[in-house]
Amino acid sequence: MNSQNKNIDEFGRDLSLKSQQMISLSFESYFARFKGMSWVEIDEMAEEEEEQEKKADREEFLKVLAERKNLLQKGLYELEEGEEVDL
């Protein structure tokens, strides 16, 4: 550290710009969310969230596909090369 300014690290960064409170606040929500849970519980929760996300993505995809199919039937949509609307 610089002996003249204790807020400057060896790379010349001003450490006073890093708010310790901001850093702790950003992690508090994670700590609160997982507090008291085992690794198994955390893993199960993560898997459930991933499944829900995949389901939501699939539903959104099916909505877009149905809309494209509808527009294609009306002649308002043109398929791109390699694009299919039937699954």
C-alpha positions as CSV (number, residue, x, y, z in Angstrom):
1,M,0.0,0.0,0.0
2,N,1.0,3.5,-0.6
3,S,2.2,5.1,2.7
4,Q,0.8,8.5,1.8
5,N,-2.8,7.4,1.1
6,K,-4.1,4.4,2.9
7,N,-7.1,4.3,0.6
8,I,-5.0,3.3,-2.5
9,D,-4.1,-0.3,-3.0
10,E,-1.0,-1.7,-4.7
11,F,-2.7,-1.4,-8.1
12,G,-3.6,2.2,-7.7
13,R,-7.3,1.6,-7.0
14,D,-9.0,4.0,-4.6
15,L,-10.5,1.6,-1.9
16,S,-12.7,4.4,-0.5
17,L,-14.9,4.1,-3.7
18,K,-15.8,0.5,-2.7
19,S,-18.7,0.8,-0.3
20,Q,-18.6,-2.1,2.2
21,Q,-22.3,-1.5,2.8
22,M,-23.1,-2.0,-0.9
23,I,-21.1,-5.2,-1.1
24,S,-22.8,-6.6,2.0
25,L,-26.3,-5.6,0.8
26,S,-25.8,-7.4,-2.5
27,F,-25.1,-10.7,-0.7
28,E,-27.6,-10.3,2.2
29,S,-30.5,-11.4,0.0
30,Y,-28.6,-14.6,-1.0
31,F,-27.7,-15.3,2.6
32,A,-31.3,-14.7,3.8
33,R,-32.7,-16.9,1.0
34,F,-30.5,-19.9,1.8
35,K,-30.1,-19.4,5.5
36,G,-30.8,-22.6,7.5
37,M,-30.9,-24.8,4.3
38,S,-28.8,-27.8,3.6
39,W,-26.9,-28.3,0.3
40,V,-29.5,-30.9,-0.6
41,E,-32.4,-28.4,-0.1
42,I,-30.5,-25.7,-2.0
43,D,-29.9,-28.1,-4.9
44,E,-33.5,-29.2,-5.0
45,M,-34.7,-25.6,-5.0
46,A,-32.3,-24.8,-7.8
47,E,-33.5,-27.8,-9.9
48,E,-37.1,-26.8,-9.3
49,E,-36.4,-23.2,-10.4
50,E,-34.6,-24.5,-13.5
51,E,-37.6,-26.8,-14.4
52,Q,-40.0,-23.9,-14.0
53,E,-37.8,-21.7,-16.2
54,K,-37.7,-24.4,-18.8
55,K,-41.4,-24.8,-18.7
56,A,-42.0,-21.1,-19.0
57,D,-39.5,-21.0,-22.0
58,R,-41.3,-23.9,-23.6
59,E,-44.7,-22.2,-23.2
60,E,-43.4,-19.0,-24.7
61,F,-41.9,-20.9,-27.6
62,L,-45.2,-22.7,-28.2
63,K,-47.0,-19.3,-28.2
64,V,-44.6,-17.9,-30.8
65,L,-44.9,-21.0,-32.9
66,A,-48.7,-20.9,-32.8
67,E,-48.7,-17.2,-33.8
68,R,-46.3,-18.0,-36.7
69,K,-48.5,-20.9,-37.7
70,N,-51.6,-18.7,-37.7
71,L,-49.8,-16.0,-39.7
72,L,-48.5,-18.6,-42.2
73,Q,-52.1,-19.9,-42.8
74,K,-53.2,-16.3,-43.5
75,G,-50.3,-15.7,-45.9
76,L,-48.8,-13.0,-43.6
77,Y,-45.7,-15.0,-42.7
78,E,-43.0,-16.4,-44.8
79,L,-40.9,-19.3,-43.6
80,E,-37.1,-18.8,-43.5
81,E,-34.8,-21.4,-44.9
82,G,-34.8,-24.5,-42.7
83,E,-37.7,-23.1,-40.5
84,E,-40.5,-25.5,-39.6
85,V,-43.7,-24.7,-37.8
86,D,-44.9,-28.2,-37.1
87,L,-43.5,-30.2,-34.2
